[in-house]
Amino acid sequence: MAVTLIVGAQWGDEGKAKVIDFLAENTDIVVRYQGGANAGHTVIAKGEKYIFHLIPSGILYSKTVCVLGGGMVIEPNAFFDELNQLEKRGIEIDGRIRIADNAHVLLPYHSLIDAKREENMSITKIGTTKRGIGICYGDKVNRTGIRIGELLDDGFYKNRLPLLISEKNIILKNIYNEKEINLTETEDFLRSLGQKLKKYLINAPYYLNLEIASGKRVLLEGAQGTMLDVDFGTYPFVTSSNPTIGGALIGSGVNHRNISDCFGIVKAYTTRVGEGPFPTEAYNEEGEALRKLGNEYGATTGRPRRCGWFDVEVVRHAARINGLTGIVLTKLDVLDSLKTIKIAVGYEQDGKRISYFPSYGVERIKVIYEELPGWEEPITNYTKLNDLPKNAKKYINAIEKFCGVPVCWVSVGPKRENTIKIR
């Protein structure tokens, strides 16, 4: 059982990168299994701040191999820009980056169509980053996408590419009144890109399962969170992939029998970015206070995050879907100054108590809250559970009790060392 899975158990931005960075010290391979450059993972190590968009967070450890999995959509400029930034900061990357040859290439027309669709008032605004992620995933499921491995196949350029470009030109010209794509220029670009990426490419299922069989330890890293899962989230206000355990298996090619633990990363309160329902959203002074205390602004977009109280049903939902074996509770220190802290312990919908997160009608939810006393003192410098204030420990215990999943680690600050192991 050599594989540990990390999933976001809320709407993303739970602090996964810090946890992955923390666990990667004793990991041989970290695999990012889905998403694209729309996600930003922030790590603070040795006093320096790093923001990762495509490269797995484990890259900061010199012996860790980082794999961009087949469930990802990869924008070439973003990938190479990130590599350049790491090299400038003295991070050795030679021989430590792998890309699954079945990952998809995200091209400029994907982001152009994404932006045009979001601007179209006849379409429900999702609040996308307009980076083309959803459009690229749409091509994937429509079987009109481009896998990175195909860039090295002459047959692709002869047989598939002309048809793909012809189809895109019909869409660009007739629907969005945009300039058509030049086939020759596109082929030249993709051939050149294939040569640049050739040294990174692997058959991920073969490579990863072989490494696991040899005793290597693997960490699976997802982007976004369970509530943004295209199947289990607040549809249609979701991402275009599966950040949950199913997406981890599909996007990495790792055999499910090898997964030993699935840790849900859970913020001590709740946030989400973009449009969509958010039952425990705190408005006015309460929401603004949480935003300021937690510095809740998107690492990729800079957008202010919507903030609210801890939602037990959201985490229970994530626990059921992912089979969580433990919770990593992050940003507990953000609540240091609060006199009382609300926790959502249940829902009513249409006058009836429900014990699940509904697939529709979320806007009709009435939230049932309990209030717990705050601890009103800084906890960032604490290194042991027993040292924490009594009310902080009560809050952790309440989360365990209501969610039915043990809390294994607690983050009390942004740095690696601000992490308390409980189990």
N, C-alpha and C positions, 0 to 999 in steps of 0.2 A: 504494500500500500504506500506508494511513493509519491502520490499526487495530492496536492492541496489546492482546493478551489476557493477563490475569493470572489464574492458577488456583492454588489450593492443591494441593500435590503429596503431602500426607500426610492426617491426620485433622482438618484445620482448625487454627486458632490458630497458623498458621505465621508470622504477621507481615505478612499481605497489606496491611493498612491503611497501615503505614509505607511500604511499597514503592509503593503506589498514590499516596500523598501525595507521595512523592519524585518519581515520574514525572509527576504531574499538573501540575507547574510548567510543563511544555512541552506541555500537552495542552489542547485546546479543550473537549472534552466527555468526561465520565466517566459510564459507564452501569453501574449495578448490575443484573445480569441475572437473578438468582434469589434464593430464600430470603425470609426475613421478619425480624421483630424478634428472633428467637431467636439471631441472630448479633451479636457485638459486635466492632467494629473500632477499635483504639486507636491514636491518633496523638499524638505529643508534638512540638509546634511552638512555637518561641520561648519555651520554658520552661513551656508550658501543656499540660495533658493533655486530650484530647478523646476521647470514646467515641461512635462512630456505630453505629446499629442498622439504620436504613433508608436514611438519606441517604448517598450516595457520599462517600468520604473526600476527594475533590477539592474539596469545598465551601470549604475553607480558602483557596483561591486566588481572588481577587476576580473574575477574568475567566473562570473555568471554569464551564460549564453542567453541571448534574448531573441525570441522568435515572434515574428508577426504572422499570425495564424491565417488559415484559409478563410475564416469567417470575416476577415477585415476587408475594407475597401480603402485602397492606398492611393493618395494623391502624390505624384512623384516629387513635385517641388517641395511640398511639406516634409516629405521623408528626407530629401537631401539637405534641406535647410536645418532640420533637426540634427542630422549627423554633423554638419559643419559647426553648429553651435556647441555640440558636445566636444568636438575636437579642439575648438578654440579655448574651451575651459579645461583642457588637459585630460579629458576622459578617453582612455584607450578603447577603441571600438574594433580594431582589426581582428577578424576571425570570431567576433562575438555577436554578430548580427546574422540572423537567418530569416528568410521570407518564404512562406509556403507558396509553392508554385500555382496553387489553385486560388490564391487571393485575387481580388479583382482590382483593376486599374480604374482610378477616378480621373476623368479627363475634363478639360474646361467646359465642354458643352453640358456636363452634368450640373455644374454649379450655375451656369447661365439659365438652364431650364428650371432649376430649383428656385432661383430668385424670381423668375417670371411667374411661376405658379404661385408663389407666396404673395406676389403683388396683385394677383388676380382676385378681385373682390368677390367673384362668384364662387370661390373656393374657400372653405373654412380655414382660417389662419391657424397654423399649428405652432408657429413660433420657432421655425427651424433656424439654424445658423446660416442657411443659404450657401452651404459649402458643397452641395450636390450629393450628400450622403444617401438620402432617400432615393434620389433619381438613379444613382449607381446601383443600389440594392434592387430597385425596380427592374433595371436591365438584367440583373442577375437572375431574378425569378422569371422574367420574360424570355430568358435564354438569348438575350441580345447583348450580354455583357462581354467583357474582355478579361480573361484570366492572364495573370502575369506570365505564366509559363508559355502561353501562346505566342508571346512576343519573339520567341526563338524558333518558331515553326513557320517555315516558308509557305506551307499549305494554308495557314491562317490568312496571310496577306493575299493569296491568290483567290481563295474561296469565300471566306467569311467577311473580311474587312470591307470590301466594296459594297456588300449588301447592308452591312451595319451603318456605314456612312450614308448610303442612299436613304435609308429609313430615317436617320436623324435629320437629314437635310429636309425631308418632307415636313417633319415636325417643326423645325426651326423656321422654315420659310412660311408655311401655311398657317401655323397656329400662333407663332410668336413674332412673325415678320422680322426675323433675324437673318444675318448673313449666313450663307451655306458654308459647310466645312469642305476644305480642299482635300481630296483623297490622297494625292501625291505627298502633300506636306504632312498629312497625318501618318502615312506609312513611313516616311523618313523619320519622323519623330519617334514613332513606336519602335522601329528597328534600332535606333540609337539608344532608346531607353532600355530595351531588352539587353543590349550589350553591357550597359552600366549596371543593371541589376543581376546579371547572370551569376556573378560570384556569390550572391546571397541566397540563391534559390535552392530549396530542398523539397523533397516529397515529405510533407510534415507527418502524416500518419506513420510512415515507415521509420523516419528518423526518431520521432518522439517515443514510439513504443519500443524501438530497439534500445534507446538510451535508458528508458525505464527498466527494461528487462536486465540491463547491465548494472542496475543499482543506483542510477542517477535520480536525484530528487527534483520534482517538477512543481512549479507553482503556476496555476492558471489565473490570469488577470483579465477581468472584464471591464468594459466601460459602461457609463450610465448606471441605471439601477433597475430592480425588478419592476417598479411601477412605471417604467418607461419601456418595458418589454412589449414588442408589437402584438403578442398574443395575450399576455397576462396583465398588461398595464392599463392606463386610463385611455383606451382607444377612443378616437383617433389621435389624441394628443400624446403620442409616444414616439420613440425612436424607430428606426427601420430594421432593427435586428433584434436578436434575443440575448440580452445580458444575463439571462438565467442559466441554470445548469444544462438545459438542453442545448443552448447556444454554445456553451463551453465544450461539450462533447463534439458537436458538429464542427465548430470553428477551429478546433485543435486537432481532431482525429485521435485523441487519446481514448483508450479503452476504458469504459465506465468502471470495470472491475478494479482498476488501479487507484481510484479516488478514495482516499482515507478520510478526509475531512472537508467539509464545506462551511466556511466561515462567512457569516453575513456581516457586512460592515454597516453599522447603524449610528447615525448622528444622535446626540443626546437631545436634540429637538428635531424639527423637520424643515426641509427646504425643497423648493423646486424652481426650475427656470422655464420660462416660456408660458404658453397658454395651457389651459386644461384645469379640471377640478382638483381641489386641494382642501379636503374637509377640515383640517385643523389650522388653516391659514389664520394668522393673527394680523389684524388690521390696525391702522393708526399707530398709536404710541408703542403698543406691545410688539408689533411686527417690526417697526423701525428700530426699536431697542435691540431686538435679537440680531437684526441685520448689522448694526454697528458693532455690537459686541463680538459677533462671529466673523466680521469682515466678509460678509456674504455677497461676493461679486464673482461672476464667472471667470475662470482661469483662461478660457479661450476667447470669450466675447466681451468680458467686462460688464455684462448685464447684471443689474442688481437681482439677487435671488429673492423670491417670495419666501417668507419665513413663518413658521408656526410651531405648534407644540408637538411633543412626541405622540405618535399615533400607534397604539398597540395593534389595531387591526391590520395596518399596513405591514408591520413586521411579522405578524402571524401569517399573513398572506405569503410573504416571502419565505417564511420557514416551511410552509406546506409545499410550495412549488419546488424549492431548492433542496429540501431535506437538510436544513441547517443543523450542523452539529455544535455550533457555538456562535456567539455574538462578539464582535469587537466594537466596543462602545467608544465613539470618538467625540472630541470637542466638549467633553464634560466641563472643562474649565470655563467655557463661554457662559455658563450659568452661575458662575461664582457670586455675582453681585445681586442676584435676585432674591427677594424676600420669600416669595412663594413661586412654585413651579407647577404648571398645569400638565396633566398627562391624560390623553384621550383613552379611556378604557373600554369604550364600546360605541355602537351606532344604533340609531333608530332610523328606519326608512318607512315612510308612509304610515307612521304610527306604530310600527312593529319593531321589536328588538331583533337585530340580525347579528350573527356571529361570524361574519365573513365580509370580505371586501367585494361589493357587488360589481358585476361586469358592465352594468349600465345604471342610469339614474343616480349617479354619485352626487349630483347637485341637490338631490332631495334628502341627503343624509343629515340627520341631526346628531351632533356629537355629544357623547356623555363624558364629562370630565371629572377627574378627581384632582384635588390640589394637595401638593406636598410642600413641606417647609424647606426653604433653601438653606444653604450653609453659610452664605455671606462672608466668605473668606477665600483668598487665593489658594489654589491647590496645585499649581504647575510644578512646584519643586518637590512634591511628594513622590516617593518611589515604591511605597508599599501600600497595600490595601488597608491594613490596620491603621496606617497613619492618616488616612482620609478623615474628614469631619464626619460625625455620626449621621448627619442628614444626607451627605453625599453617598454614604454606604446604603442608607435607606432607599435612596433614589435608584441605585444600581439594583438592589434587591427587588424593588417594585417592578423594574423592567424585566428581570428574570422571571418573576412570578406571573406577570400578566402575559408575557410573550411565550412562556413555556420553553425557553432555550437558555442554556447557561451563558453567562457573560465570562469570556475567557481572558480578554485584555481590555484595559481602559486607557484611552489616550487623554492626558491632562494638559497637553501643550503641543505646539507644532513640531518640535524637534524629535529626532529618533529616540533620545533618552527619556522623553516625556511620555513613557508608556509603562503601564503597570500590568504585570502578568498576574492573573488571579488563579488560573488553572493551567 
